[in-house]
Amino acid sequence: MMINAQSFEKLLFSKKDIPTVIINGNIIANQEVSTSIPKAKIKSIAVKKAAENAINFSNLSEYGFILFTVENPEIEVKSQEEIRKFFGVDAKTKIYVDGFLVDNDDMKIASKAIKEVEIISPNERDLLAEKIINIWTLEKDSRLAGKNSGLIKINK
C-alpha cells in the first residue's frame, strides 16, 4: 500500500474548502476577479484537484485550483516585491495568500482580489520566528477564522 502525502505550509487560520484561482499560470485572483473577465477573452478554464499539476504553486493547492487561460488579461497586479516594498519589510519576508505560503516568487496577486492585508510579527506564543504578510482575497465571512495566529504544517 502506498500513501501519498502532501505537506502545506499555512497559517493556523486559513481558507477552507475554496479552490485557488490562478490566471495565466502566474496571477493569484479570486472568484470576483475571474467573473469580471469578458467571456470572449477566456481561452480555457480547468478545475484541478489538490496538487494535480501544481508544480509552480504547490503550496496553494490544498483545495484545488480553478485555472484560467486568458487572452491579453487587463488585470492590475502587484508583484511580491512591490508588496514588500510598500510595507517596508525585508526582501525575504514571506507572503501568504488566504493563509497559504506563496512558494513561487514569480506569482503576482490581482489588485482587485486583495480584501485585507495582515502584517504578522514574530512572537513565541504563535510560533512565528519571522514577520510575514498575509493577503486575504476572501471576504471575512468566507474565511475559516478572522485573525491569524501562527504557522502550522498539515500533512495530508
N, C-alpha and C positions, 0 to 999 in steps of 0.2 A: 504494500500500500504506500502510495506516495502522497505526501502532504505538501501543498503549495502555499507558501506563506508570503504575505506582502506586509511590509512594515511602513507605517505612515508617521511622519513627524508632524504633530499637530498640537495645538493648544488644548488645554483642558476643556474649554468651551469653544466649540466649533460647529459649523453647519452639520446637518444630519439629513440623510435621505434626499439630497438635492444634487443633481449632477453638475459638474463644472462645464461652463460654456466657453469654448475656445473657438476663435475666429482666425482662419488662415494659419493655424498652427502656432501663432505667437501672441495672440491678443486674448487676455482673460476678460470675459464680459459677464453679463448676467442675462436673464430672460428678457428684461426690459430693453436692453440694447439689441438683442437678437430679433425681437419682434419689430424693432424700428427699421430694420434693413429692408429696403424695397425688394419685393419678391423677384423682380427681373434681374437683380444683381446676385442672387443666390445661385451658385453653380451646383452645390451639393450640401446635403445635411446627413450626418451619420451619427448614430447613437451607439456608443461603445460601453461595454461592461468595464468594471474597475480593472485597471492595469492592462487592459487589452490594447495593444498598440500605443502604449503610453510612454514611449522612450524619452521624449523631451520634457514631459511633465508628469512623471510617475507619482510624485508625492500628492498631486491634486486629484488622483484617480479613485479614491476610496468609494465614491458613489457614482462612478462612471462619468462619461462625457457626452456632451452634445457638440459635435464638431461641425462647424460651418466653413464652407469654402465660398468666399465672396469675391466677385469681380470688382476691382477698384473700390475697396471699402473706404468710405469717408467717415472714419471713426477717429475722433480725437483720442489720443492715448498718452499715457505717462510711462516713461521707462522707469525701471527700478532706481537707476542712477538719479533721475530727476526727482523722484520721491525722496530719496535720502538727502539730496542737496536741499530741497525745500524745507525739510525738517531739521536740517543742520546736524545730521548724525554721521557717524563714521561710514566710510565706503563699504565696510564689511558687515554693516548692520543687516541682519536677516529680515526678509519681508515675507509675511504670511498673508494669504487671502482667505477670508472666511475661516480663519483658524488653521489653515494648512500651509506649511512652508512651501514657498516658490523655490524649487531647487534648480531652476534654469535661469541664468542671468539675462538671457535674450527675451524672456517673456515680458510683455508690456501689459498695462491694465487700461481698459477703456475708461476714460474720464467720467462718462455718464454712468458707469457702473459703480463708481465709488460713492457709498452711502455714509460711511463713517471711517475715520482713521484713529486707531489707538496706538499710542506710544507706551509700551510696557517696559518699565525699568527693571533692572536686575534686583533680585531680592532672595533671601534664603527661604522664606515661607512658601513662595511659589516655585521654588526650584529653578529660577532663571539665573543664569550666570552672566547674561549679557542683555543689553537693551535690544528690543525688537519692535518692528512696526507690523501691526495687523490691520489690513484693509478689509472692511466689510462691504460686500456687494449685495448683501441681502438686507431687507428691511428687518427691523428688530423682531417683529412677530414671526419671522421665518427662521430665526436663529435658535439653536439648541438652548443657549443661555445668553444673558446680556453682557456680563463683564468677564473678560478673560482673566485667568488667574494662574496660569502656568503651563508648562510644556509636558506633554506625555507622548509616549510612543505606544501605539497599539499594533499588535501583531495579529494578523488575520490568516 
